[in-house]
């Protein structure tokens, strides 16, 4: 089974995990999350960054900070997916901070 990572495990991260569990193994990172959720393996940030597909499910006020922090540690071919309700700001942040080798 393929695995995916989720950075941010608040309300939307939990909903996302429930949806994705049907086809993927889920790894999650959130420094403030309760490390117990059925079907989710909580790991450190380095482990999440090894995933080929990573969902960013953090509050919009934290989005740019998270992208900036993870960008230097992403592997070529990694796909980053935002789940923000707004799109222009997250797209601009990702275009400006993610390496060209990251989708």
C-alpha positions, 0 to 999 in steps of 0.5 A: 500500500502506498503511503502519504504524509500529512503535515498538520493534524487538526480538524481538516487533517483528521478528515483528510486522514479518514478519506485517504485511509481507504487507499493509503497508509497515513503518516502524520506530523503535528507538534500539537496533535494527540498522537493517537488516531486510528490508522495513522502513524505519527512520525517526526518531520524528517520521516514525513519529508521522506514521503513522495506525496505530502499534504499540507493541512496547517492554518493559513497563517502558518502555511508560508512558514511551513513551506519555507521550513520544509523546502530545503529538505524535500526530495526530487519528485516530491508532490506537495498538496495544499488543502487551504480554502484560498488558493492564490496565496498558497500557490504564490508561496509554493512557487516562490519557495519550493524547488523546481524539482517538487510538484 
